């Protein structure tokens, strides 16, 4: 299947989504958010896919939302457009796949919101991120304010959002927004290497670990520990647990299906 605003590639059990409107830094439009949501539905139902790498063509990861499109929206339409982006990031978080953002350039506004919806973020050293929304008379409405403060704390998130400052890759790494920073020419190799490493681990263990992380983030510690206990117990009913522990005892590499 082909899409107007993105490219899709499958390598082994890794799916690469590349936003592909470089003339506007891959800005989020009505078409691109619909394409992204549609492709996420395909990936969700693809048992052969375990890891997704999201990146952009050209100088932008996703340079933000299409301002020309947003300028003509009224309050209801603006809310609907924002919710369409939110639906994509929620799908990414809830899905039992690992999402890696390979941030090759600008990830501003809605672009940063999409990146924050990924599990892991790898930056080119030339990448730049930020929330310029307050300078446009709006806010990061697709989850940016909520996810950013969970990563860096409400004080630093407030500074980033209120000032609209652009943040370098090195500062993103220092703040804990970036997991790694690489040379531009090594970005996709680094993302692929991490994806391939994840593929060597238990599919069940990886999926349930993501579920524990996502659920635990939004609840109190006592409830989160109860959730961890239940998921841990569930692992003991799986073939992955049998294979992983047998391989450890037998001093061999596990072979997960």
Secondary structure as UniProt FT lines:
FT   STRAND          6..11
FT   TURN            12..13
FT   STRAND          14..19
FT   HELIX           22..24
FT   TURN            25..26
FT   HELIX           30..44
FT   TURN            47..48
FT   STRAND          51..56
FT   TURN            58..59
FT   STRAND          60..62
FT   HELIX           67..71
FT   HELIX           75..94
FT   STRAND          98..103
FT   STRAND          106..108
FT   HELIX           110..116
FT   STRAND          120..124
FT   TURN            125..126
FT   STRAND          128..130
FT   HELIX           133..136
FT   TURN            141..143
FT   HELIX           144..152
FT   HELIX           154..163
FT   STRAND          167..168
FT   HELIX           169..175
FT   STRAND          180..182
FT   HELIX           184..186
FT   HELIX           187..199
FT   HELIX           203..217
FT   HELIX           221..235
FT   TURN            236..237
FT   HELIX           239..249
FT   TURN            250..251
//
